[in-house]
Amino acid sequence: MSPARIQWVAFSTIVTKEIRRFMRIWQQTLLPPAITMTLYFVIFGQLIGSRIGEMDGVGYMAFIVPGLIMMSVITNAYANVSSSFFSNKFQRSVEEMMVAPIRPITILAGFVAGGVARGVGVGIIVTLLSLYFTHLQIHSLLVVITVILLSAILFSLGGFINAVYATKFDDISIIPTFVITPLTYLGGVFYSIGLLPEFWQAVSRFNPILYMVNTFRYGILGISDVNVWFSLGMLVFFIVLLGAFSLWLLRQGKGLRH
Amino acid sequence: MKVPALVVQNLTKTYDNGFQALKGISLSVEQGDFFALLGPNGAGKSTTLGILSGLVQKTSGSAEVMGADVNADAFNARRYLGVVPQEFNFNQFEKVIDIVITQAGYFGMTQAEAAPRAEELLRALDLWEKRDQQSRLLSGGMKRRLMIARALIHGPKVLILDEPTAGVDIELRRSMWAFMKDLNAAGTTIILTTHYLEEAEQLCRNVAIINHGEIVQNTSVRGLLSQLNTETFILDLNESLDAAPLLNGYAVRLAGLDALEVDVTKGQSINDVFTQLTASNVQVRSMRTKSNRLEELFVSLVRGSAK
């Protein structure tokens, strides 16, 4: 059996296992974002949005939908990898992989693909729900797909690093609660940063989620507060950076090997 | 000439807290062997097995499985190896069959390739009926057998078993012994650690005793037993005695009202004991050894190395 075939089958196995895991506990993984986002659509989009009127030349509901889809994708991609990999560590089932002839890059790619699968899956569910509330046009399908995939990959890598360092279950909720959620809310999901004073506009430009939300919004509506190419370039840069760091952690056996 | 199944040379391991678990051990296990690694708790057995399986990073020295270095050629070393750890290390929420098939996938076997082998192993280990059950619902003995099935799914040439029968009842332990014997007879090299010295005596051909991170004995089980100078037998009698009979050349003590303890040293014969007892009109109903022979040696070797 060739080494390449072993790696491919091992990768497929990890991805299948990851998908099976989040499908098995769909009440914890797929249902909550569907309910939360529906509430966002009803409360912010319909009830409050109807009083706000337009934002950047489009209806408020249409404005927030891309941000909410992106928010669902990145939080679910992150949560999938952080909880699954930590759970593997906690139950020591990660040793099943450590004793097998699997290369670190295969393990990482498998978990990231699992995170992307859940992120994109939830993104599709939220998109379908949003169609009940608003009409979605696609300005650039290529940008939509690219930015969704890159963002899901980046946050899956973030979730992986979080899980490697986590020593207890509390440790995997700290980053989402205190970092990702605030950055998402301040990342232009609900407003255009053009509404902010200049100083806070400048501060907002250090928020990476602003670039993801706006690039996705560009793909859907054709409007953005940021340069789309810069945004995509930044995503690729951070994926390479976090990917290399994750591989280094795996090779070192950080938190996995004595 | 066949490459050895396992070669360990000057292997050392010092943990981050400064504890030196291995102080330069060396040993070799031939292909087809049934090898026991014995030692008290904390002696370094699990550390050694951990290094072989890639779960523990060595400090220095080398280890090879079927000629493949566990670090430099980890890819091949792991293909040759199956590992049954001491602690349960599978996802408690996965189904039995999924755990085994997933492990096969990690070794490059597709589901279609792994399914017949998984069925064969689960049937052999009496787990087939439980295949669709979540693993957390299995009994302790079933969980151990599940780990054996998982370790064998890719057909390893060398199987490492770390305390495989710990906490398993006697009947099940004996059926697991039979399974392991068959596996070894079919060509799989087996390396096991155990606390049950009877297990090592029953199953293994060769043995290494490790204590405080050092190998204190590495020989055949037969060779080890030949070092035994004195064996104590307990003879259950048909009638109670007031005092122990005097037997020429043997130390005899009363062990309760109707039993005797007799020390038989190397070169003496138990037949002679019976002859003398018969002459003294003492009728023996049954006989047993006071403790496992290997156990006596083990204790003396471990105590000796600790001095």
Interface residues (C-beta under 8 A of the other chain):
Chain A: M1 P3 R5 I6 Q7 V9 A10 S12 T13 I14 T16 K17 R20 R24 S87 N88 Q91 R92 S93 E95 E96 M97 M98 V99 A100 P101 I102 R103 G253 R257 H258
Chain B: Y15 G50 S53 G54 L55 V56 Q57 A74 F75 N76 R78 R79 L81 V83 P85 E87 F88 N89 F90 N91 Q92 F93 D98 T102 Q103 G105 Y106 F107 G108 M109 T110 R150
